[in-house]
């Protein structure tokens, strides 16, 4: 028998979660990633080499299947070029979504641009650290 889901009213009146709720959801996604990694490691330790090869094949197939979703979303978003570019940038700004876009080769920014932006974000911290270190 399928699991019964709570109604929107039971979930808080159908309102969208605020920033704190979204942050909590992001943390749970990180926990889920860690859980998957742990489960795979556990199965690997119990499985014979031929069984583990099949498990890896299944995981790759699932990744390909779920990779098609973001690709199709990207195609739909880009159907309206102007609005699509804005929406694509907003979507790519989310850490989890950005990592999925990178994984599936559809991130709107190339590798060099992402690295340059990451370095710009950490530059103030590096400058402070360098200043503190040079005083010592």
N, CA, C and O atoms as a printed pandas DataFrame, in Angstrom:
     atom_number atom_name residue_name chain_id  residue_number  x_coord  y_coord  z_coord
0              1         N          UNK        A               1    0.842   -1.176    0.000
1              2        CA          UNK        A               1    0.000    0.000    0.000
2              3         C          UNK        A               1    0.890    1.242    0.000
3              4         O          UNK        A               1    1.814    1.323    0.809
4              5         N          UNK        A               2    0.637    2.222   -0.891
5              6        CA          UNK        A               2    1.488    3.408   -0.948
6              7         C          UNK        A               2    1.401    4.237    0.312
7              8         O          UNK        A               2    0.368    4.294    0.979
8              9         N          UNK        A               3    2.514    4.879    0.621
9             10        CA          UNK        A               3    2.584    5.737    1.801
10            11         C          UNK        A               3    1.696    6.954    1.593
11            12         O          UNK        A               3    1.731    7.580    0.533
12            13         N          UNK        A               4    0.901    7.288    2.601
13            14        CA          UNK        A               4    0.014    8.444    2.506
14            15         C          UNK        A               4    0.785    9.702    2.854
15            16         O          UNK        A               4    1.402    9.791    3.915
16            17         N          UNK        A               5    0.745   10.682    1.943
17            18        CA          UNK        A               5    1.443   11.948    2.163
18            19         C          UNK        A               5    0.546   12.912    2.914
19            20         O          UNK        A               5   -0.672   12.901    2.736
20            21         N          UNK        A               6    1.157   13.763    3.769
21            22        CA          UNK        A               6    0.354   14.775    4.459
22            23         C          UNK        A               6   -0.154   15.811    3.460
23            24         O          UNK        A               6    0.504   16.123    2.467
24            25         N          UNK        A               7   -1.334   16.330    3.750
25            26        CA          UNK        A               7   -1.907   17.359    2.880
26            27         C          UNK        A               7   -1.132   18.660    3.065
27            28         O          UNK        A               7   -0.415   18.820    4.053
28            29         N          UNK        A               8   -1.277   19.613    2.094
29            30        CA          UNK        A               8   -0.615   20.908    2.272
30            31         C          UNK        A               8   -0.986   21.579    3.587
31            32         O          UNK        A               8   -0.153   22.237    4.210
32            33         N          UNK        A               9   -2.238   21.413    4.010
33            34        CA          UNK        A               9   -2.667   22.016    5.272
34            35         C          UNK        A               9   -1.902   21.404    6.447
35            36         O          UNK        A               9   -1.499   22.113    7.369
36            37         N          UNK        A              10   -1.705   20.077    6.405
37            38        CA          UNK        A              10   -0.959   19.410    7.457
38            39         C          UNK        A              10    0.509   19.806    7.433
39            40         O          UNK        A              10    1.195   19.730    8.453
40            41         N          UNK        A              11    0.986   20.227    6.277
41            42        CA          UNK        A              11    2.386   20.604    6.146
42            43         C          UNK        A              11    2.620   22.069    6.464
43            44         O          UNK        A              11    3.746   22.545    6.318
44            45         N          UNK        A              12    1.636   22.778    6.878
45            46        CA          UNK        A              12    1.836   24.184    7.214
46            47         C          UNK        A              12    0.998   25.114    6.369
47            48         O          UNK        A              12    1.406   26.242    6.093
48            49         N          UNK        A              13   -0.161   24.659    5.957
49            50        CA          UNK        A              13   -1.077   25.534    5.254
50            51         C          UNK        A              13   -0.744   25.727    3.779
51            52         O          UNK        A              13   -1.312   26.614    3.143
52            53         N          UNK        A              14    0.144   24.940    3.226
53            54        CA          UNK        A              14    0.459   25.047    1.815
54            55         C          UNK        A              14    1.387   26.208    1.480
55            56         O          UNK        A              14    1.674   26.457    0.309
56            57         N          UNK        A              15    1.859   26.922    2.507
57            58        CA          UNK        A              15    2.787   28.028    2.254
58            59         C          UNK        A              15    4.165   27.490    1.933
59            60         O          UNK        A              15    4.555   26.415    2.391
60            61         N          UNK        A              16    4.895   28.256    1.138
61            62        CA          UNK        A              16    6.271   27.888    0.822
62            63         C          UNK        A              16    7.153   28.186    2.028
63            64         O          UNK        A              16    6.918   29.158    2.745
64            65         N          UNK        A              17    8.174   27.349    2.257
65            66        CA          UNK        A              17    9.049   27.597    3.406
66            67         C          UNK        A              17    9.846   28.880    3.217
67            68         O          UNK        A              17   10.212   29.241    2.098
68            69         N          UNK        A              18   10.109   29.560    4.326
69            70        CA          UNK        A              18   10.930   30.762    4.288
70            71         C          UNK        A              18   12.396   30.394    4.153
71            72         O          UNK        A              18   12.726   29.219    3.987
72            73         N          UNK        A              19   13.295   31.393    4.223
73            74        CA          UNK        A              19   14.729   31.133    4.065
74            75         C          UNK        A              19   15.268   30.098    5.042
75            76         O          UNK        A              19   16.093   29.264    4.666
76            77         N          UNK        A              20   14.813   30.140    6.290
77            78        CA          UNK        A              20   15.305   29.170    7.279
78            79         C          UNK        A              20   14.898   27.755    6.886
79            80         O          UNK        A              20   15.694   26.824    7.004
80            81         N          UNK        A              21   13.663   27.589    6.419
81            82        CA          UNK        A              21   13.192   26.276    5.974
82            83         C          UNK        A              21   13.948   25.778    4.767
83            84         O          UNK        A              21   14.252   24.590    4.664
84            85         N          UNK        A              22   14.257   26.686    3.845
85            86        CA          UNK        A              22   15.027   26.289    2.660
86            87         C          UNK        A              22   16.448   25.901    3.050
87            88         O          UNK        A              22   16.992   24.944    2.499
88            89         N          UNK        A              23   17.066   26.625    3.994
89            90        CA          UNK        A              23   18.407   26.264    4.455
90            91         C          UNK        A              23   18.386   24.880    5.097
91            92         O          UNK        A              23   19.289   24.075    4.869
92            93         N          UNK        A              24   17.353   24.601    5.902
93            94        CA          UNK        A              24   17.242   23.293    6.543
94            95         C          UNK        A              24   17.111   22.204    5.483
95            96         O          UNK        A              24   17.702   21.134    5.625
96            97         N          UNK        A              25   16.347   22.460    4.424
97            98        CA          UNK        A              25   16.203   21.487    3.348
98            99         C          UNK        A              25   17.541   21.257    2.665
99           100         O          UNK        A              25   17.869   20.121    2.320
100          101         N          UNK        A              26   18.321   22.319    2.464
101          102        CA          UNK        A              26   19.636   22.170    1.843
102          103         C          UNK        A              26   20.543   21.312    2.714
103          104         O          UNK        A              26   21.291   20.475    2.208
104          105         N          UNK        A              27   20.474   21.525    4.034
105          106        CA          UNK        A              27   21.296   20.722    4.932
106          107         C          UNK        A              27   20.887   19.257    4.847
107          108         O          UNK        A              27   21.740   18.371    4.871
108          109         N          UNK        A              28   19.609   19.004    4.749
109          110        CA          UNK        A              28   19.130   17.633    4.643
110          111         C          UNK        A              28   19.622   16.992    3.351
111          112         O          UNK        A              28   19.932   15.801    3.334
112          113         N          UNK        A              29   19.696   17.763    2.269
113          114        CA          UNK        A              29   20.205   17.217    1.013
114          115         C          UNK        A              29   21.664   16.828    1.146
115          116         O          UNK        A              29   22.092   15.815    0.594
116          117         N          UNK        A              30   22.429   17.625    1.874
117          118        CA          UNK        A              30   23.827   17.289    2.124
118          119         C          UNK        A              30   23.910   16.005    2.946
119          120         O          UNK        A              30   24.735   15.132    2.674
120          121         N          UNK        A              31   23.055   15.902    3.943
121          122        CA          UNK        A              31   23.016   14.685    4.764
122          123         C          UNK        A              31   22.643   13.478    3.909
123          124         O          UNK        A              31   23.186   12.388    4.091
124          125         N          UNK        A              32   21.709   13.678    2.971
125          126        CA          UNK        A              32   21.287   12.597    2.091
126          127         C          UNK        A              32   22.447   12.119    1.227
127          128         O          UNK        A              32   22.622   10.918    1.019
128          129         N          UNK        A              33   23.228   13.054    0.731
129          130        CA          UNK        A              33   24.402   12.700   -0.066
130          131         C          UNK        A              33   25.377   11.864    0.758
131          132         O          UNK        A              33   25.905   10.861    0.278
132          133         N          UNK        A              34   25.610   12.282    1.993
133          134        CA          UNK        A              34   26.496   11.522    2.882
134          135         C          UNK        A              34   25.926   10.130    3.160
135          136         O          UNK        A              34   26.666    9.149    3.226
136          137         N          UNK        A              35   24.608   10.057    3.321
137          138        CA          UNK        A              35   23.958    8.775    3.589
138          139         C          UNK        A              35   24.125    7.829    2.396
139          140         O          UNK        A              35   24.427    6.649    2.574
140          141         N          UNK        A              36   23.930    8.349    1.187
141          142        CA          UNK        A              36   24.083    7.527   -0.019
142          143         C          UNK        A              36   25.508    6.995   -0.104
143          144         O          UNK        A              36   25.730    5.814   -0.374
144          145         N          UNK        A              37   26.467    7.881    0.130
145          146        CA          UNK        A              37   27.872    7.481    0.083
146          147         C          UNK        A              37   28.153    6.374    1.098
147          148         O          UNK        A              37   28.833    5.398    0.783
148          149         N          UNK        A              38   27.631    6.528    2.310
149          150        CA          UNK        A              38   27.822    5.516    3.349
150          151         C          UNK        A              38   27.187    4.184    2.987
151          152         O          UNK        A              38   27.777    3.126    3.205
152          153         N          UNK        A              39   25.986    4.239    2.434
153          154        CA          UNK        A              39   25.297    3.005    2.041
154          155         C          UNK        A              39   26.051    2.283    0.930
155          156         O          UNK        A              39   26.193    1.060    0.962
156          157         N          UNK        A              40   26.530    3.035   -0.041
157          158        CA          UNK        A              40   27.291    2.422   -1.120
158          159         C          UNK        A              40   28.568    1.771   -0.593
159          160         O          UNK        A              40   28.935    0.674   -1.015
160          161         N          UNK        A              41   29.231    2.446    0.319
161          162        CA          UNK        A              41   30.449    1.892    0.903
162          163         C          UNK        A              41   30.134    0.610    1.675
163          164         O          UNK        A              41   30.899   -0.353    1.630
164          165         N          UNK        A              42   29.004    0.606    2.380
165          166        CA          UNK        A              42   28.585   -0.586    3.127
166          167         C          UNK        A              42   28.302   -1.749    2.174
167          168         O          UNK        A              42   28.741   -2.873    2.419
168          169         N          UNK        A              43   27.580   -1.486    1.103
169          170        CA          UNK        A              43   27.275   -2.535    0.126
170          171         C          UNK        A              43   28.563   -3.043   -0.518
171          172         O          UNK        A              43   28.731   -4.245   -0.726
172          173         N          UNK        A              44   29.470   -2.116   -0.832
173          174        CA          UNK        A              44   30.734   -2.516   -1.458
174          175         C          UNK        A              44   31.514   -3.475   -0.558
175          176         O          UNK        A              44   32.118   -4.434   -1.039
176          177         N          UNK        A              45   31.497   -3.210    0.745
177          178        CA          UNK        A              45   32.246   -4.077    1.660
178          179         C          UNK        A              45   31.619   -5.464    1.772
179          180         O          UNK        A              45   32.302   -6.416    2.148
180          181         N          UNK        A              46   30.332   -5.595    1.454
181          182        CA          UNK        A              46   29.639   -6.880    1.570
182          183         C          UNK        A              46   29.564   -7.640    0.248
183          184         O          UNK        A              46   29.327   -8.848    0.237
184          185         N          UNK        A              47   29.765   -6.937   -0.861
185          186        CA          UNK        A              47   29.512   -7.537   -2.172
186          187         C          UNK        A              47   30.771   -8.140   -2.780
187          188         O          UNK        A              47   31.888   -7.670   -2.564
188          189         N          UNK        A              48   30.545   -9.190   -3.541
189          190        CA          UNK        A              48   31.647   -9.769   -4.319
190          191         C          UNK        A              48   31.939   -8.826   -5.490
191          192         O          UNK        A              48   31.089   -8.011   -5.850
192          193         N          UNK        A              49   33.129   -8.927   -6.086
193          194        CA          UNK        A              49   33.452   -8.040   -7.209
194          195         C          UNK        A              49   32.409   -8.035   -8.339
195          196         O          UNK        A              49   32.074   -6.956   -8.828
196          197         N          UNK        A              50   31.876   -9.200   -8.779
197          198        CA          UNK        A              50   30.870   -9.146   -9.850
198          199         C          UNK        A              50   29.579   -8.430   -9.413
199          200         O          UNK        A              50   28.967   -7.707  -10.199
200          201         N          UNK        A              51   29.180   -8.638   -8.165
201          202        CA          UNK        A              51   27.974   -7.960   -7.663
202          203         C          UNK        A              51   28.226   -6.458   -7.584
203          204         O          UNK        A              51   27.364   -5.667   -7.966
204          205         N          UNK        A              52   29.403   -6.056   -7.090
205          206        CA          UNK        A              52   29.712   -4.627   -6.985
206          207         C          UNK        A              52   29.737   -3.975   -8.362
207          208         O          UNK        A              52   29.308   -2.830   -8.506
208          209         N          UNK        A              53   30.230   -4.681   -9.376
209          210        CA          UNK        A              53   30.214   -4.145  -10.736
210          211         C          UNK        A              53   28.788   -3.861  -11.199
211          212         O          UNK        A              53   28.530   -2.845  -11.844
212          213         N          UNK        A              54   27.866   -4.760  -10.868
213          214        CA          UNK        A              54   26.451   -4.556  -11.234
214          215         C          UNK        A              54   25.865   -3.365  -10.464
215          216         O          UNK        A              54   25.106   -2.573  -11.023
216          217         N          UNK        A              55   26.218   -3.245   -9.195
217          218        CA          UNK        A              55   25.749   -2.110   -8.396
218          219         C          UNK        A              55   26.228   -0.803   -9.026
219          220         O          UNK        A              55   25.452    0.141   -9.174
220          221         N          UNK        A              56   27.511   -0.752   -9.396
221          222        CA          UNK        A              56   28.045    0.453  -10.036
222          223         C          UNK        A              56   27.323    0.749  -11.343
223          224         O          UNK        A              56   27.051    1.906  -11.664
224          225         N          UNK        A              57   27.015   -0.305  -12.094
225          226        CA          UNK        A              57   26.295   -0.135  -13.360
226          227         C          UNK        A              57   24.894    0.438  -13.112
227          228         O          UNK        A              57   24.429    1.309  -13.848
228          229         N          UNK        A              58   24.238   -0.057  -12.077
229          230        CA          UNK        A              58   22.903    0.445  -11.723
230          231         C          UNK        A              58   22.981    1.917  -11.325
231          232         O          UNK        A              58   22.163    2.724  -11.767
232          233         N          UNK        A              59   23.964    2.268  -10.491
233          234        CA          UNK        A              59   24.118    3.660  -10.046
234          235         C          UNK        A              59   24.374    4.574  -11.243
235          236         O          UNK        A              59   23.806    5.663  -11.324
236          237         N          UNK        A              60   25.234    4.134  -12.181
237          238        CA          UNK        A              60   25.495    4.949  -13.384
238          239         C          UNK        A              60   24.226    5.133  -14.213
239          240         O          UNK        A              60   23.966    6.222  -14.725
240          241         N          UNK        A              61   23.436    4.065  -14.344
241          242        CA          UNK        A              61   22.187    4.153  -15.118
242          243         C          UNK        A              61   21.203    5.116  -14.449
243          244         O          UNK        A              61   20.539    5.901  -15.125
244          245         N          UNK        A              62   21.115    5.050  -13.128
245          246        CA          UNK        A              62   20.226    5.967  -12.403
246          247         C          UNK        A              62   20.704    7.409  -12.573
247          248         O          UNK        A              62   19.898    8.316  -12.779
248          249         N          UNK        A              63   22.015    7.613  -12.486
249          250        CA          UNK        A              63   22.566    8.966  -12.670
250          251         C          UNK        A              63   22.247    9.489  -14.069
251          252         O          UNK        A              63   21.888   10.655  -14.231
252          253         N          UNK        A              64   22.376    8.627  -15.079
253          254        CA          UNK        A              64   22.037    9.058  -16.451
254          255         C          UNK        A              64   20.557    9.399  -16.553
255          256         O          UNK        A              64   20.182   10.402  -17.160
256          257         N          UNK        A              65   19.714    8.548  -15.948
257          258        CA          UNK        A              65   18.270    8.786  -15.980
258          259         C          UNK        A              65   17.930   10.125  -15.341
259          260         O          UNK        A              65   17.207   10.933  -15.923
260          261         N          UNK        A              66   18.453   10.356  -14.143
261          262        CA          UNK        A              66   18.157   11.604  -13.448
262          263         C          UNK        A              66   18.885   12.792  -14.056
263          264         O          UNK        A              66   18.491   13.934  -13.822
264          265         N          UNK        A              67   19.925   12.556  -14.822
265          266        CA          UNK        A              67   20.612   13.627  -15.529
266          267         C          UNK        A              67   19.785   14.175  -16.676
267          268         O          UNK        A              67   19.953   15.328  -17.075
268          269         N          UNK        A              68   18.900   13.357  -17.202
269          270        CA          UNK        A              68   18.047   13.826  -18.301
270          271         C          UNK        A              68   17.072   14.903  -17.832
271          272         O          UNK        A              68   16.711   15.787  -18.609
272          273         N          UNK        A              69   16.643   14.840  -16.579
273          274        CA          UNK        A              69   15.704   15.845  -16.048
274          275         C          UNK        A              69   16.269   17.254  -16.124
275          276         O          UNK        A              69   15.644   18.132  -16.719
276          277         N          UNK        A              70   17.451   17.495  -15.529
277          278        CA          UNK        A              70   18.028   18.842  -15.624
278          279         C          UNK        A              70   18.276   19.287  -17.060
279          280         O          UNK        A              70   18.109   20.464  -17.380
280          281         N          UNK        A              71   18.671   18.360  -17.926
281          282        CA          UNK        A              71   18.907   18.725  -19.327
282          283         C          UNK        A              71   17.617   19.188  -19.983
283          284         O          UNK        A              71   17.609   20.170  -20.725
284          285         N          UNK        A              72   16.534   18.484  -19.712
285          286        CA          UNK        A              72   15.244   18.875  -20.302
286          287         C          UNK        A              72   14.730   20.177  -19.703
287          288         O          UNK        A              72   14.147   21.001  -20.407
288          289         N          UNK        A              73   14.946   20.364  -18.405
289          290        CA          UNK        A              73   14.560   21.634  -17.782
290          291         C          UNK        A              73   15.325   22.775  -18.437
291          292         O          UNK        A              73   14.753   23.823  -18.735
292          293         N          UNK        A              74   16.618   22.569  -18.659
293          294        CA          UNK        A              74   17.438   23.600  -19.296
294          295         C          UNK        A              74   16.903   23.915  -20.694
295          296         O          UNK        A              74   16.826   25.083  -21.076
296          297         N          UNK        A              75   16.539   22.901  -21.447
297          298        CA          UNK        A              75   15.988   23.120  -22.789
298          299         C          UNK        A              75   14.692   23.929  -22.717
299          300         O          UNK        A              75   14.487   24.849  -23.508
300          301         N          UNK        A              76   13.824   23.587  -21.773
301          302        CA          UNK        A              76   12.555   24.308  -21.629
302          303         C          UNK        A              76   12.782   25.754  -21.201
303          304         O          UNK        A              76   12.146   26.669  -21.724
304          305         N          UNK        A              77   13.688   25.955  -20.250
305          306        CA          UNK        A              77   13.994   27.302  -19.764
306          307         C          UNK        A              77   14.544   28.153  -20.899
307          308         O          UNK        A              77   14.181   29.321  -21.039
308          309         N          UNK        A              78   15.416   27.567  -21.706
309          310        CA          UNK        A              78   16.062   28.336  -22.766
310          311         C          UNK        A              78   15.172   28.538  -23.987
311          312         O          UNK        A              78   15.573   29.217  -24.932
312          313         N          UNK        A              79   13.966   27.956  -23.986
313          314        CA          UNK        A              79   13.043   28.169  -25.101
314          315         C          UNK        A              79   12.686   29.652  -25.210
315          316         O          UNK        A              79   12.469   30.152  -26.314
316          317         N          UNK        A              80   12.623   30.356  -24.086
317          318        CA          UNK        A              80   12.417   31.806  -24.066
318          319         C          UNK        A              80   13.767   32.410  -23.683
319          320         O          UNK        A              80   14.102   32.493  -22.501
320          321         N          UNK        A              81   14.521   32.823  -24.663
321          322        CA          UNK        A              81   15.918   33.209  -24.480
322          323         C          UNK        A              81   16.132   34.255  -23.402
323          324         O          UNK        A              81   16.955   34.042  -22.511
324          325         N          UNK        A              82   15.422   35.384  -23.447
325          326        CA          UNK        A              82   15.659   36.455  -22.473
326          327         C          UNK        A              82   15.320   36.020  -21.055
327          328         O          UNK        A              82   16.154   36.113  -20.154
328          329         N          UNK        A              83   14.108   35.552  -20.860
329          330        CA          UNK        A              83   13.698   35.102  -19.528
330          331         C          UNK        A              83   14.507   33.870  -19.131
331          332         O          UNK        A              83   14.844   33.693  -17.960
332          333         N          UNK        A              84   14.817   33.022  -20.106
333          334        CA          UNK        A              84   15.569   31.802  -19.840
334          335         C          UNK        A              84   16.942   32.080  -19.280
335          336         O          UNK        A              84   17.377   31.406  -18.346
336          337         N          UNK        A              85   17.637   33.065  -19.835
337          338        CA          UNK        A              85   18.980   33.406  -19.343
338          339         C          UNK        A              85   18.926   33.874  -17.890
339          340         O          UNK        A              85   19.765   33.486  -17.077
340          341         N          UNK        A              86   17.935   34.708  -17.569
341          342        CA          UNK        A              86   17.801   35.185  -16.177
342          343         C          UNK        A              86   17.494   34.019  -15.248
343          344         O          UNK        A              86   18.117   33.870  -14.196
344          345         N          UNK        A              87   16.537   33.201  -15.640
345          346        CA          UNK        A              87   16.153   32.067  -14.804
346          347         C          UNK        A              87   17.310   31.078  -14.667
347          348         O          UNK        A              87   17.551   30.548  -13.583
348          349         N          UNK        A              88   18.003   30.839  -15.733
349          350        CA          UNK        A              88   19.147   29.922  -15.727
350          351         C          UNK        A              88   20.213   30.411  -14.744
351          352         O          UNK        A              88   20.795   29.610  -14.012
352          353         N          UNK        A              89   20.468   31.707  -14.725
353          354        CA          UNK        A              89   21.449   32.267  -13.789
354          355         C          UNK        A              89   20.992   32.098  -12.347
355          356         O          UNK        A              89   21.789   31.764  -11.470
356          357         N          UNK        A              90   19.700   32.331  -12.104
357          358        CA          UNK        A              90   19.167   32.173  -10.741
358          359         C          UNK        A              90   19.259   30.717  -10.301
359          360         O          UNK        A              90   19.632   30.431   -9.163
360          361         N          UNK        A              91   18.922   29.804  -11.193
361          362        CA          UNK        A              91   18.975   28.380  -10.865
362          363         C          UNK        A              91   20.413   27.969  -10.566
363          364         O          UNK        A              91   20.668   27.246   -9.602
364          365         N          UNK        A              92   21.347   28.428  -11.386
365          366        CA          UNK        A              92   22.755   28.047  -11.232
366          367         C          UNK        A              92   23.369   28.636   -9.971
367          368         O          UNK        A              92   24.418   28.168   -9.529
368          369         N          UNK        A              93   22.740   29.656   -9.378
369          370        CA          UNK        A              93   23.268   30.267   -8.159
370          371         C          UNK        A              93   23.043   29.382   -6.931
371          372         O          UNK        A              93   23.700   29.565   -5.906
372          373         N          UNK        A              94   22.128   28.436   -7.029
373          374        CA          UNK        A              94   21.872   27.509   -5.925
374          375         C          UNK        A              94   22.996   26.466   -5.897
375          376         O          UNK        A              94   23.280   25.838   -6.917
376          377         N          UNK        A              95   23.630   26.279   -4.747
377          378        CA          UNK        A              95   24.795   25.390   -4.648
378          379         C          UNK        A              95   24.501   23.964   -5.105
379          380         O          UNK        A              95   25.265   23.393   -5.882
380          381         N          UNK        A              96   23.397   23.387   -4.628
381          382        CA          UNK        A              96   23.074   22.007   -4.988
382          383         C          UNK        A              96   22.774   21.901   -6.478
383          384         O          UNK        A              96   23.314   21.038   -7.171
384          385         N          UNK        A              97   21.906   22.788   -6.965
385          386        CA          UNK        A              97   21.530   22.738   -8.375
386          387         C          UNK        A              97   22.750   22.976   -9.248
387          388         O          UNK        A              97   22.929   22.319  -10.273
388          389         N          UNK        A              98   23.588   23.919   -8.836
389          390        CA          UNK        A              98   24.809   24.206   -9.590
390          391         C          UNK        A              98   25.669   22.957   -9.709
391          392         O          UNK        A              98   26.203   22.671  -10.781
392          393         N          UNK        A              99   25.807   22.214   -8.624
393          394        CA          UNK        A              99   26.637   21.006   -8.684
394          395         C          UNK        A              99   26.017   19.966   -9.613
395          396         O          UNK        A              99   26.740   19.241  -10.296
396          397         N          UNK        A             100   24.684   19.885   -9.646
397          398        CA          UNK        A             100   24.034   18.946  -10.567
398          399         C          UNK        A             100   24.224   19.379  -12.019
399          400         O          UNK        A             100   24.441   18.546  -12.900
400          401         N          UNK        A             101   24.142   20.687  -12.261
401          402        CA          UNK        A             101   24.351   21.188  -13.621
402          403         C          UNK        A             101   25.783   20.899  -14.083
403          404         O          UNK        A             101   26.007   20.533  -15.237
404          405         N          UNK        A             102   26.739   21.065  -13.180
405          406        CA          UNK        A             102   28.138   20.766  -13.508
406          407         C          UNK        A             102   28.283   19.266  -13.788
407          408         O          UNK        A             102   28.908   18.869  -14.772
408          409         N          UNK        A             103   27.710   18.453  -12.928
409          410        CA          UNK        A             103   27.793   17.000  -13.074
410          411         C          UNK        A             103   27.289   16.540  -14.439
411          412         O          UNK        A             103   27.860   15.639  -15.053
412          413         N          UNK        A             104   26.217   17.170  -14.902
413          414        CA          UNK        A             104   25.597   16.752  -16.160
414          415         C          UNK        A             104   26.036   17.599  -17.353
415          416         O          UNK        A             104   25.477   17.483  -18.443
416          417         N          UNK        A             105   27.047   18.456  -17.137
417          418        CA          UNK        A             105   27.636   19.202  -18.243
418          419         C          UNK        A             105   26.764   20.284  -18.841
419          420         O          UNK        A             105   26.901   20.604  -20.022
420          421         N          UNK        A             106   25.855   20.864  -18.036
421          422        CA          UNK        A             106   24.964   21.895  -18.587
422          423         C          UNK        A             106   24.987   23.188  -17.773
423          424         O          UNK        A             106   24.062   23.995  -17.868
424          425         N          UNK        A             107   26.028   23.389  -16.980
425          426        CA          UNK        A             107   26.118   24.630  -16.210
426          427         C          UNK        A             107   26.283   25.792  -17.186
427          428         O          UNK        A             107   27.057   25.693  -18.138
428          429         N          UNK        A             108   25.559   26.897  -16.959
429          430        CA          UNK        A             108   25.627   28.016  -17.909
430          431         C          UNK        A             108   26.985   28.720  -17.954
431          432         O          UNK        A             108   27.295   29.406  -18.928
432          433         N          UNK        A             109   27.792   28.554  -16.909
433          434        CA          UNK        A             109   29.114   29.202  -16.895
434          435         C          UNK        A             109   30.185   28.154  -17.129
435          436         O          UNK        A             109   30.096   27.035  -16.623
436          437         N          UNK        A             110   31.199   28.524  -17.901
437          438        CA          UNK        A             110   32.278   27.574  -18.154
438          439         C          UNK        A             110   33.166   27.442  -16.912
439          440         O          UNK        A             110   33.063   28.231  -15.972
440          441         N          UNK        A             111   34.025   26.444  -16.928
441          442        CA          UNK        A             111   34.883   26.129  -15.793
442          443         C          UNK        A             111   35.724   27.332  -15.370
443          444         O          UNK        A             111   35.798   27.661  -14.187
444          445         N          UNK        A             112   36.351   27.978  -16.337
445          446        CA          UNK        A             112   37.225   29.112  -16.039
446          447         C          UNK        A             112   36.471   30.235  -15.328
447          448         O          UNK        A             112   36.985   30.825  -14.378
448          449         N          UNK        A             113   35.266   30.528  -15.783
449          450        CA          UNK        A             113   34.454   31.579  -15.157
450          451         C          UNK        A             113   34.087   31.197  -13.728
451          452         O          UNK        A             113   34.150   32.033  -12.827
452          453         N          UNK        A             114   33.702   29.934  -13.515
453          454        CA          UNK        A             114   33.343   29.488  -12.156
454          455         C          UNK        A             114   34.538   29.585  -11.222
455          456         O          UNK        A             114   34.385   30.001  -10.073
456          457         N          UNK        A             115   35.720   29.209  -11.687
457          458        CA          UNK        A             115   36.929   29.287  -10.852
458          459         C          UNK        A             115   37.246   30.747  -10.545
459          460         O          UNK        A             115   37.533   31.091   -9.399
460          461         N          UNK        A             116   37.197   31.608  -11.560
461          462        CA          UNK        A             116   37.486   33.028  -11.353
462          463         C          UNK        A             116   36.519   33.635  -10.325
463          464         O          UNK        A             116   36.943   34.387   -9.447
464          465         N          UNK        A             117   35.234   33.314  -10.431
465          466        CA          UNK        A             117   34.247   33.837   -9.478
466          467         C          UNK        A             117   34.491   33.298   -8.072
467          468         O          UNK        A             117   34.345   34.031   -7.094
468          469         N          UNK        A             118   34.858   32.035   -7.965
469          470        CA          UNK        A             118   35.144   31.444   -6.649
470          471         C          UNK        A             118   36.353   32.132   -6.015
471          472         O          UNK        A             118   36.347   32.421   -4.819
472          473         N          UNK        A             119   37.375   32.391   -6.805
473          474        CA          UNK        A             119   38.559   33.078   -6.287
474          475         C          UNK        A             119   38.222   34.507   -5.851
475          476         O          UNK        A             119   38.760   34.995   -4.857
476          477         N          UNK        A             120   37.345   35.168   -6.583
477          478        CA          UNK        A             120   36.926   36.519   -6.192
478          479         C          UNK        A             120   36.199   36.492   -4.851
479          480         O          UNK        A             120   36.349   37.402   -4.036
480          481         N          UNK        A             121   35.402   35.431   -4.628
481          482        CA          UNK        A             121   34.655   35.340   -3.365
482          483         C          UNK        A             121   35.581   35.113   -2.176
483          484         O          UNK        A             121   35.313   35.618   -1.086
484          485         N          UNK        A             122   36.671   34.358   -2.366
485          486        CA          UNK        A             122   37.564   34.069   -1.238
486          487         C          UNK        A             122   38.707   35.064   -1.124
487          488         O          UNK        A             122   39.436   35.049   -0.132
488          489         N          UNK        A             123   38.875   35.915   -2.101
489          490        CA          UNK        A             123   39.992   36.871   -2.098
490          491         C          UNK        A             123   40.047   37.724   -0.828
491          492         O          UNK        A             123   41.125   37.865   -0.252
492          493         N          UNK        A             124   38.932   38.299   -0.368
493          494        CA          UNK        A             124   39.005   39.101    0.864
494          495         C          UNK        A             124   39.531   38.301    2.056
495          496         O          UNK        A             124   40.279   38.832    2.877
496          497         N          UNK        A             125   39.146   37.033    2.155
497          498        CA          UNK        A             125   39.618   36.195    3.257
498          499         C          UNK        A             125   41.104   35.917    3.116
499          500         O          UNK        A             125   41.839   35.900    4.103
500          501         N          UNK        A             126   41.539   35.698    1.884
501          502        CA          UNK        A             126   42.966   35.445    1.649
502          503         C          UNK        A             126   43.793   36.680    1.974
503          504         O          UNK        A             126   44.881   36.571    2.539
504          505         N          UNK        A             127   43.281   37.857    1.617
505          506        CA          UNK        A             127   44.005   39.096    1.911
506          507         C          UNK        A             127   44.135   39.318    3.417
507          508         O          UNK        A             127   45.196   39.706    3.905
508          509         N          UNK        A             128   43.044   39.068    4.150
509          510        CA          UNK        A             128   43.081   39.221    5.603
510          511         C          UNK        A             128   44.058   38.226    6.197
511          512         O          UNK        A             128   44.862   38.582    7.058
512          513         N          UNK        A             129   43.996   36.998    5.753
513          514        CA          UNK        A             129   44.887   35.953    6.274
514          515         C          UNK        A             129   46.354   36.290    5.972
515          516         O          UNK        A             129   47.228   36.107    6.820
516          517         N          UNK        A             130   46.611   36.780    4.759
517          518        CA          UNK        A             130   47.957   37.148    4.393
518          519         C          UNK        A             130   48.457   38.308    5.264
519          520         O          UNK        A             130   49.612   38.311    5.690
520          521         N          UNK        A             131   47.587   39.293    5.528
521          522        CA          UNK        A             131   47.962   40.423    6.359
522          523         C          UNK        A             131   48.253   39.970    7.786
523          524         O          UNK        A             131   49.229   40.417    8.389
524          525         N          UNK        A             132   47.429   39.102    8.325
525          526        CA          UNK        A             132   47.621   38.602    9.694
526          527         C          UNK        A             132   48.917   37.781    9.759
527          528         O          UNK        A             132   49.690   37.917   10.707
528          529         N          UNK        A             133   49.150   36.945    8.769
529          530        CA          UNK        A             133   50.338   36.091    8.751
530          531         C          UNK        A             133   51.610   36.926    8.624
531          532         O          UNK        A             133   52.626   36.611    9.244
532          533         N          UNK        A             134   51.555   37.998    7.816
533          534        CA          UNK        A             134   52.751   38.801    7.616
534          535         C          UNK        A             134   53.101   39.626    8.856
535          536         O          UNK        A             134   54.251   40.031    9.021
536          537         N          UNK        A             135   52.116   39.879    9.731
537          538        CA          UNK        A             135   52.373   40.608   10.984
538          539         C          UNK        A             135   53.055   39.716   12.006
539          540         O          UNK        A             135   53.750   40.211   12.893
540          541         N          UNK        A             136   52.869   38.435   11.895
541          542        CA          UNK        A             136   53.394   37.495   12.903
542          543         C          UNK        A             136   54.883   37.326   12.821
543          544         O          UNK        A             136   55.462   36.571   13.601
